[in-house]
Amino acid sequence: MKLIKSYIGLLVAVCAGMLACTSDNSGVAGTVTDTGNTIALGGVVTRTDGSRAVAAMVRVAREPAVGDSLVEAEYIETVTDSQGVFSFDSVFADTFQLAVVDAEYKEISYKPRATKNSGKPDSIQLEKAAVFSSVLYYEDMDEPSMAVGSHFKVYMPGTPFSQSVFAGDSFSMLIPAGEWWLGFCPGDPQIVARLADSGVADSLIYRTWNIDGEVKSGDTISKGPFIWSPTMEVDSLIKLEEQKKKEKKPAYLSGVVTCKKDSLCSNVQVQMITDLYGFEFVEGDSTRFVMQTVTDESGRWFLQVPKSVPYDSLRMEYRLLDNEGKVALAGLSRYVHASELKDLKDTLLVDTVELTKASVLVSGVMLAVNAMVDSTQSEENQPDQNSIQSDNCKVNSVNSVVVGLKGTSHFVRDVTCNMFKIDNLPAGGHDLVLYSGDPKVVKTLRDAKLDLDSIVTITHVQLPKGDTLDQQWMTFEPPTLKTEK
């Protein structure tokens, strides 16, 4: 910790003198500064596989002077052409730092002390970069005049490696092999000047962190989060960092949707179904699809894991609309079991689903009429079933029933002995659920802690792709509660 504080003490004087984080003079990054000692510089950059590095970033920076090892180096920048060639009309001095970053291939080169090449192009061979990932938070000041915004700069002190970041966003930075420090400060020079004029100590404006251990080529490093605060000392920041690490991050479910075989499908609407039996369906004649997210260009979707799963599992329903707003394709994910979500800390990949043309179900429900069958008579002497159906509907036509597909958004309430139609259904095999259409009855049965088998009747159906299933009549026997005398 003493080492960190001593570095911060040096950083105060250096950043104040060079304005490395906030400089607004003519020698800022991306411009050519004429120091009276300019030279020409050019070279060819190749990747580890031997190909030319196209559109790679090349930076030439001043060598750090005494005490400059904690600030971002002043630099000029260019990019390689289609042949991997770069050139500078002028540079700072006879010796300088030379950094090359190929972001696409995650390869890098760093020469802390390079010299002019006397007209002969340099050949620069890249190596695998280390990837440093983190996130930056900040504690804003209470006074409105002291607000720092969300723009910050993260850099490797004394080198030309730097990156602009926004507070709260994760970032990744390609760095070379070696032992490094990381610095960060507000990205707006006017904000930094205002903080300094307001009496905020430089040691609280500019922060440095040590990347523990030696970074090796190809490493993947995750550290932080970093916290910028104009009021807290370094010791408190470290404690706050450790607290942030312990905080539980939200877990997510993710999946991929295709429209045809191996054809990714974007703009597909996604709804998470947690009420598998539609019991929360208490008003109106039908439930409805509620879009919670859509798939991106790669056909992928993300949804945060719910705080609770009412039953043993949940699933996702998908639908793709055509230009007229009608459902063109539909589908369902697998059931995600509650045990898979317990203590989940990252993202669970559910599955990849291919959408198909939607289906239609046409059917009707009658109440069970077993009492109308005379057990004393032989089978050939039993009443005609058509007459049973007719009598049943005459007596029980005022009863209502809920019918739906388990684990979907498709539930309807209708009167028994009426035919109903449910469209826009995902094709394939489904459990068709039936239960009382009276919400008070359903609530009473659920409050009685009955098994689901005592509340619902389940029939399996196979819905054809892009076609209609005529299920004819189904029977439903309403459950009853036995009362103790």
VOLUM-839369 format. One record per residue (C-alpha): residue in three letters; x, y, z. Coordinates in steps of 0.02 Angstrom, whole numbers, always signed. Example, Ala and Ser with C-alpha at 12.3 -4.5 7.8 and 13.67 -1.06 7.14 Angstrom:
// residues 2
- residu/u/v/w
- Ala/+615/-225/+390 $
- Ser/+684/-53/+357 $
//
This chain:
// residues 485
- residu/u/v/w
- Met/+0/+0/+0 $
- Lys/+145/+119/+36 $
- Leu/+208/+81/-139 $
- Ile/+38/+132/-212 $
- Lys/+37/+294/-116 $
- Ser/+215/+337/-168 $
- Tyr/+168/+307/-350 $
- Ile/+16/+419/-330 $
- Gly/+127/+555/-258 $
- Leu/+234/+550/-414 $
- Leu/+79/+546/-522 $
- Val/+18/+711/-449 $
- Ala/+169/+808/-507 $
- Val/+185/+721/-674 $
- Cys/+2/+733/-727 $
- Ala/-4/+914/-672 $
- Gly/+149/+953/-779 $
- Met/+114/+850/-934 $
- Leu/-78/+843/-926 $
- Ala/-63/+666/-991 $
- Cys/-246/+627/-954 $
- Thr/-311/+798/-1001 $
- Ser/-189/+885/-1117 $
- Asp/-271/+1003/-1242 $
- Asn/-115/+1075/-1325 $
- Ser/-55/+1042/-1501 $
- Gly/+38/+885/-1450 $
- Val/-111/+775/-1410 $
- Ala/-130/+599/-1473 $
- Gly/-169/+588/-1657 $
- Thr/-71/+744/-1707 $
- Val/+108/+768/-1764 $
- Thr/+213/+875/-1648 $
- Asp/+365/+960/-1726 $
- Thr/+500/+962/-1594 $
- Gly/+636/+1018/-1713 $
- Asn/+704/+842/-1719 $
- Thr/+584/+752/-1838 $
- Ile/+625/+598/-1940 $
- Ala/+531/+486/-2062 $
- Leu/+474/+315/-2005 $
- Gly/+396/+169/-2099 $
- Gly/+375/-18/-2086 $
- Val/+281/-177/-2129 $
- Val/+180/-271/-1998 $
- Thr/+147/-458/-2007 $
- Arg/+40/-567/-1897 $
- Thr/+91/-727/-1810 $
- Asp/+23/-829/-1956 $
- Gly/+135/-734/-2078 $
- Ser/-5/-631/-2159 $
- Arg/+3/-442/-2172 $
- Ala/-83/-348/-2032 $
- Val/-213/-238/-2116 $
- Ala/-290/-89/-2024 $
- Ala/-180/-116/-1871 $
- Met/-156/+35/-1758 $
- Val/+22/+102/-1748 $
- Arg/+73/+229/-1616 $
- Val/+237/+322/-1596 $
- Ala/+258/+396/-1422 $
- Arg/+385/+500/-1327 $
- Glu/+503/+405/-1215 $
- Pro/+457/+437/-1034 $
- Ala/+570/+559/-945 $
- Val/+618/+545/-761 $
- Gly/+457/+532/-662 $
- Asp/+349/+501/-816 $
- Ser/+322/+317/-785 $
- Leu/+148/+343/-711 $
- Val/+67/+446/-849 $
- Glu/+1/+409/-1021 $
- Ala/+135/+443/-1150 $
- Glu/+104/+578/-1280 $
- Tyr/+88/+495/-1450 $
- Ile/+45/+510/-1634 $
- Glu/-54/+375/-1724 $
- Thr/-87/+296/-1894 $
- Val/-150/+131/-1965 $
- Thr/-75/+5/-2085 $
- Asp/-137/-4/-2264 $
- Ser/-199/-154/-2363 $
- Gln/-19/-219/-2374 $
- Gly/+16/-199/-2188 $
- Val/+125/-46/-2221 $
- Phe/+130/+110/-2112 $
- Ser/+226/+273/-2116 $
- Phe/+247/+435/-2019 $
- Asp/+302/+600/-2094 $
- Ser/+384/+647/-1930 $
- Val/+407/+582/-1754 $
- Phe/+459/+656/-1588 $
- Ala/+646/+615/-1579 $
- Asp/+782/+495/-1633 $
- Thr/+722/+369/-1503 $
- Phe/+541/+338/-1460 $
- Gln/+414/+205/-1410 $
- Leu/+330/+104/-1548 $
- Ala/+168/+10/-1517 $
- Val/+63/-91/-1641 $
- Val/-108/-165/-1602 $
- Asp/-208/-277/-1719 $
- Ala/-377/-276/-1631 $
- Glu/-461/-399/-1751 $
- Tyr/-331/-536/-1724 $
- Lys/-290/-484/-1544 $
- Glu/-105/-469/-1581 $
- Ile/+19/-339/-1524 $
- Ser/+197/-273/-1529 $
- Tyr/+282/-151/-1411 $
- Lys/+457/-78/-1422 $
- Pro/+491/+35/-1272 $
- Arg/+646/+105/-1360 $
- Ala/+643/+111/-1550 $
- Thr/+753/+212/-1668 $
- Lys/+738/+282/-1843 $
- Asn/+761/+157/-1984 $
- Ser/+864/+267/-2102 $
- Gly/+741/+247/-2244 $
- Lys/+736/+57/-2234 $
- Pro/+563/-4/-2180 $
- Asp/+555/-97/-2016 $
- Ser/+483/-272/-2014 $
- Ile/+373/-292/-1862 $
- Gln/+314/-465/-1810 $
- Leu/+161/-466/-1696 $
- Glu/+130/-587/-1553 $
- Lys/-27/-637/-1461 $
- Ala/-87/-497/-1347 $
- Ala/-145/-518/-1169 $
- Val/-327/-468/-1146 $
- Phe/-364/-365/-991 $
- Ser/-550/-352/-946 $
- Ser/-636/-255/-808 $
- Val/-770/-128/-769 $
- Leu/-755/+47/-697 $
- Tyr/-875/+122/-571 $
- Tyr/-870/+292/-490 $
- Glu/-937/+380/-337 $
- Asp/-1002/+547/-399 $
- Met/-986/+703/-292 $
- Asp/-1140/+778/-209 $
- Glu/-1108/+955/-271 $
- Pro/-1182/+983/-447 $
- Ser/-1032/+1089/-497 $
- Met/-919/+941/-459 $
- Ala/-1008/+813/-568 $
- Val/-880/+718/-673 $
- Gly/-997/+634/-797 $
- Ser/-967/+454/-850 $
- His/-820/+472/-971 $
- Phe/-653/+407/-906 $
- Lys/-484/+360/-978 $
- Val/-394/+199/-937 $
- Tyr/-211/+187/-985 $
- Met/-46/+100/-950 $
- Pro/+62/+235/-871 $
- Gly/+217/+282/-971 $
- Thr/+159/+190/-1128 $
- Pro/+50/+233/-1279 $
- Phe/-83/+106/-1229 $
- Ser/-245/+191/-1177 $
- Gln/-432/+177/-1198 $
- Ser/-586/+283/-1165 $
- Val/-719/+197/-1058 $
- Phe/-888/+241/-986 $
- Ala/-925/+212/-803 $
- Gly/-1029/+57/-775 $
- Asp/-980/-22/-941 $
- Ser/-862/-169/-954 $
- Phe/-707/-145/-1061 $
- Ser/-567/-250/-1134 $
- Met/-393/-186/-1172 $
- Leu/-255/-274/-1270 $
- Ile/-87/-260/-1181 $
- Pro/+88/-332/-1214 $
- Ala/+183/-455/-1104 $
- Gly/+271/-380/-954 $
- Glu/+240/-307/-781 $
- Trp/+120/-160/-787 $
- Trp/+23/-31/-690 $
- Leu/-148/+32/-742 $
- Gly/-201/+213/-723 $
- Phe/-372/+293/-740 $
- Cys/-440/+470/-725 $
- Pro/-587/+575/-789 $
- Gly/-582/+587/-978 $
- Asp/-635/+770/-995 $
- Pro/-489/+892/-968 $
- Gln/-607/+1030/-914 $
- Ile/-679/+919/-777 $
- Val/-505/+876/-716 $
- Ala/-458/+1061/-711 $
- Arg/-618/+1104/-619 $
- Leu/-585/+968/-489 $
- Ala/-409/+1032/-462 $
- Asp/-468/+1214/-448 $
- Ser/-598/+1159/-321 $
- Gly/-463/+1091/-206 $
- Val/-480/+905/-244 $
- Ala/-309/+827/-217 $
- Asp/-221/+762/-372 $
- Ser/-200/+597/-281 $
- Leu/-390/+581/-283 $
- Ile/-408/+634/-465 $
- Tyr/-279/+515/-538 $
- Arg/-281/+332/-486 $
- Thr/-160/+190/-518 $
- Trp/-175/+4/-491 $
- Asn/-44/-131/-501 $
- Ile/-79/-280/-615 $
- Asp/-20/-419/-502 $
- Gly/+116/-529/-573 $
- Glu/+194/-538/-745 $
- Val/+77/-530/-893 $
- Lys/+116/-661/-1025 $
- Ser/+76/-664/-1210 $
- Gly/-99/-734/-1240 $
- Asp/-155/-715/-1057 $
- Thr/-335/-673/-1015 $
- Ile/-343/-564/-860 $
- Ser/-497/-505/-766 $
- Lys/-471/-382/-624 $
- Gly/-576/-256/-531 $
- Pro/-698/-178/-536 $
- Phe/-605/-12/-524 $
- Ile/-685/+126/-424 $
- Trp/-646/+310/-453 $
- Ser/-689/+421/-306 $
- Pro/-637/+600/-266 $
- Thr/-670/+574/-80 $
- Met/-607/+401/-33 $
- Glu/-428/+351/+1 $
- Val/-344/+205/-85 $
- Asp/-368/+89/+64 $
- Ser/-556/+119/+61 $
- Leu/-560/+95/-128 $
- Ile/-480/-75/-112 $
- Lys/-608/-126/+18 $
- Leu/-747/-63/-93 $
- Glu/-674/-162/-239 $
- Glu/-675/-321/-136 $
- Gln/-855/-287/-86 $
- Lys/-905/-266/-269 $
- Lys/-824/-433/-310 $
- Lys/-932/-519/-180 $
- Glu/-1093/-445/-245 $
- Lys/-1197/-572/-339 $
- Lys/-1219/-528/-520 $
- Pro/-1385/-570/-603 $
- Ala/-1389/-734/-698 $
- Tyr/-1461/-747/-873 $
- Leu/-1541/-874/-988 $
- Ser/-1493/-872/-1171 $
- Gly/-1535/-968/-1328 $
- Val/-1525/-966/-1517 $
- Val/-1671/-965/-1639 $
- Thr/-1665/-1017/-1822 $
- Cys/-1798/-992/-1955 $
- Lys/-1737/-1131/-2068 $
- Lys/-1602/-1260/-2047 $
- Asp/-1440/-1168/-2000 $
- Ser/-1521/-1000/-2043 $
- Leu/-1512/-881/-1895 $
- Cys/-1671/-784/-1859 $
- Ser/-1671/-603/-1797 $
- Asn/-1816/-501/-1726 $
- Val/-1901/-655/-1656 $
- Gln/-2012/-609/-1508 $
- Val/-1975/-704/-1347 $
- Gln/-2081/-730/-1191 $
- Met/-2029/-825/-1035 $
- Ile/-2170/-938/-975 $
- Thr/-2166/-969/-787 $
- Asp/-2354/-995/-760 $
- Leu/-2354/-1164/-846 $
- Tyr/-2539/-1199/-815 $
- Gly/-2607/-1024/-841 $
- Phe/-2678/-1017/-664 $
- Glu/-2651/-828/-659 $
- Phe/-2776/-820/-801 $
- Val/-2922/-752/-701 $
- Glu/-3006/-624/-813 $
- Gly/-3056/-611/-996 $
- Asp/-3077/-749/-1123 $
- Ser/-2896/-787/-1166 $
- Thr/-2717/-758/-1117 $
- Arg/-2599/-665/-1233 $
- Phe/-2418/-670/-1288 $
- Val/-2312/-538/-1199 $
- Met/-2148/-499/-1287 $
- Gln/-2004/-481/-1163 $
- Thr/-1858/-473/-1285 $
- Val/-1812/-508/-1467 $
- Thr/-1669/-604/-1546 $
- Asp/-1521/-508/-1616 $
- Glu/-1439/-526/-1787 $
- Ser/-1356/-688/-1731 $
- Gly/-1524/-761/-1679 $
- Arg/-1477/-752/-1495 $
- Trp/-1586/-691/-1351 $
- Phe/-1551/-653/-1168 $
- Leu/-1671/-646/-1020 $
- Gln/-1630/-624/-837 $
- Val/-1667/-775/-728 $
- Pro/-1829/-743/-629 $
- Lys/-1822/-728/-440 $
- Ser/-1935/-879/-421 $
- Val/-2004/-1023/-525 $
- Pro/-2183/-1063/-469 $
- Tyr/-2176/-1243/-528 $
- Asp/-2037/-1363/-569 $
- Ser/-1982/-1277/-730 $
- Leu/-2005/-1137/-855 $
- Arg/-1986/-1119/-1043 $
- Met/-1978/-989/-1182 $
- Glu/-2105/-963/-1320 $
- Tyr/-2053/-886/-1486 $
- Arg/-2147/-806/-1629 $
- Leu/-2095/-715/-1788 $
- Leu/-2216/-590/-1866 $
- Asp/-2233/-556/-2052 $
- Asn/-2247/-384/-2132 $
- Glu/-2432/-378/-2091 $
- Gly/-2405/-414/-1907 $
- Lys/-2469/-593/-1917 $
- Val/-2380/-742/-1840 $
- Ala/-2279/-825/-1977 $
- Leu/-2173/-945/-1875 $
- Ala/-2180/-1008/-1696 $
- Gly/-2083/-1119/-1577 $
- Leu/-2045/-1169/-1398 $
- Ser/-1886/-1200/-1299 $
- Arg/-1859/-1352/-1193 $
- Tyr/-1915/-1349/-1012 $
- Val/-1781/-1269/-902 $
- His/-1790/-1356/-732 $
- Ala/-1782/-1256/-572 $
- Ser/-1632/-1360/-515 $
- Glu/-1532/-1290/-663 $
- Leu/-1562/-1113/-602 $
- Lys/-1513/-1142/-421 $
- Asp/-1353/-1046/-380 $
- Leu/-1330/-1001/-564 $
- Lys/-1197/-864/-573 $
- Asp/-1172/-843/-759 $
- Thr/-1273/-872/-918 $
- Leu/-1360/-1038/-952 $
- Leu/-1373/-1082/-1136 $
- Val/-1546/-1161/-1153 $
- Asp/-1547/-1231/-1330 $
- Thr/-1560/-1193/-1516 $
- Val/-1737/-1198/-1585 $
- Glu/-1795/-1201/-1766 $
- Leu/-1960/-1110/-1791 $
- Thr/-2099/-1188/-1896 $
- Lys/-2265/-1130/-1969 $
- Ala/-2396/-1103/-1834 $
- Ser/-2538/-1226/-1801 $
- Val/-2723/-1213/-1759 $
- Leu/-2824/-1316/-1634 $
- Val/-3013/-1336/-1652 $
- Ser/-3104/-1432/-1516 $
- Gly/-3240/-1430/-1384 $
- Val/-3261/-1490/-1205 $
- Met/-3403/-1588/-1123 $
- Leu/-3419/-1631/-940 $
- Ala/-3401/-1815/-896 $
- Val/-3567/-1910/-899 $
- Asn/-3519/-2075/-820 $
- Ala/-3674/-2068/-712 $
- Met/-3783/-2085/-866 $
- Val/-3712/-2257/-903 $
- Asp/-3814/-2398/-824 $
- Ser/-3692/-2523/-750 $
- Thr/-3830/-2653/-731 $
- Gln/-3856/-2664/-918 $
- Ser/-3749/-2756/-1044 $
- Glu/-3643/-2658/-1165 $
- Glu/-3764/-2681/-1310 $
- Asn/-3905/-2612/-1202 $
- Gln/-3812/-2451/-1152 $
- Pro/-3884/-2283/-1211 $
- Asp/-3826/-2215/-1377 $
- Gln/-3672/-2102/-1354 $
- Asn/-3745/-1968/-1465 $
- Ser/-3895/-1958/-1351 $
- Ile/-3780/-1950/-1199 $
- Gln/-3686/-1805/-1280 $
- Ser/-3848/-1716/-1320 $
- Asp/-3918/-1738/-1145 $
- Asn/-3752/-1686/-1067 $
- Cys/-3748/-1523/-1163 $
- Lys/-3929/-1485/-1120 $
- Val/-3895/-1501/-935 $
- Asn/-3718/-1433/-920 $
- Ser/-3706/-1300/-1055 $
- Val/-3684/-1161/-926 $
- Asn/-3521/-1232/-859 $
- Ser/-3356/-1151/-910 $
- Val/-3186/-1228/-933 $
- Val/-3009/-1167/-967 $
- Val/-2913/-1254/-1106 $
- Gly/-2731/-1221/-1150 $
- Leu/-2561/-1289/-1197 $
- Lys/-2449/-1316/-1046 $
- Gly/-2298/-1202/-1043 $
- Thr/-2364/-1080/-1173 $
- Ser/-2460/-916/-1178 $
- His/-2611/-1001/-1257 $
- Phe/-2758/-1026/-1137 $
- Val/-2942/-992/-1174 $
- Arg/-3099/-995/-1068 $
- Asp/-3258/-1059/-1150 $
- Val/-3426/-1135/-1108 $
- Thr/-3438/-1323/-1113 $
- Cys/-3517/-1398/-1269 $
- Asn/-3458/-1250/-1373 $
- Met/-3326/-1274/-1505 $
- Phe/-3174/-1161/-1487 $
- Lys/-3024/-1117/-1595 $
- Ile/-2846/-1075/-1538 $
- Asp/-2727/-1015/-1673 $
- Asn/-2543/-962/-1686 $
- Leu/-2490/-1117/-1589 $
- Pro/-2314/-1192/-1595 $
- Ala/-2321/-1355/-1690 $
- Gly/-2273/-1523/-1614 $
- Gly/-2321/-1624/-1462 $
- His/-2406/-1537/-1317 $
- Asp/-2492/-1571/-1153 $
- Leu/-2668/-1502/-1171 $
- Val/-2727/-1438/-1001 $
- Leu/-2910/-1427/-945 $
- Tyr/-2978/-1360/-781 $
- Ser/-3126/-1265/-710 $
- Gly/-3162/-1096/-789 $
- Asp/-3221/-1023/-625 $
- Pro/-3075/-925/-546 $
- Lys/-3150/-944/-372 $
- Val/-3158/-1132/-392 $
- Val/-2978/-1140/-451 $
- Lys/-2919/-1031/-307 $
- Thr/-3012/-1139/-181 $
- Leu/-2935/-1298/-252 $
- Arg/-2760/-1224/-253 $
- Asp/-2779/-1157/-76 $
- Ala/-2826/-1334/-24 $
- Lys/-2649/-1388/-77 $
- Leu/-2716/-1524/-191 $
- Asp/-2602/-1613/-312 $
- Leu/-2605/-1540/-487 $
- Asp/-2677/-1705/-549 $
- Ser/-2830/-1667/-442 $
- Ile/-2853/-1494/-517 $
- Val/-2813/-1516/-701 $
- Thr/-2844/-1645/-835 $
- Ile/-2704/-1669/-961 $
- Thr/-2723/-1741/-1136 $
- His/-2580/-1757/-1258 $
- Val/-2602/-1684/-1433 $
- Gln/-2490/-1677/-1587 $
- Leu/-2512/-1514/-1685 $
- Pro/-2468/-1520/-1870 $
- Lys/-2351/-1389/-1946 $
- Gly/-2449/-1254/-2033 $
- Asp/-2612/-1349/-2021 $
- Thr/-2766/-1374/-1910 $
- Leu/-2799/-1514/-1786 $
- Asp/-2983/-1553/-1762 $
- Gln/-2983/-1635/-1591 $
- Gln/-3172/-1667/-1589 $
- Trp/-3244/-1675/-1413 $
- Met/-3145/-1692/-1253 $
- Thr/-3219/-1734/-1083 $
- Phe/-3181/-1651/-917 $
- Glu/-3235/-1707/-744 $
- Pro/-3235/-1560/-622 $
- Pro/-3143/-1598/-460 $
- Thr/-3236/-1593/-294 $
- Leu/-3180/-1561/-117 $
- Lys/-3232/-1687/+14 $
- Thr/-3297/-1606/+171 $
- Glu/-3282/-1687/+341 $
- Lys/-3445/-1714/+434 $
//
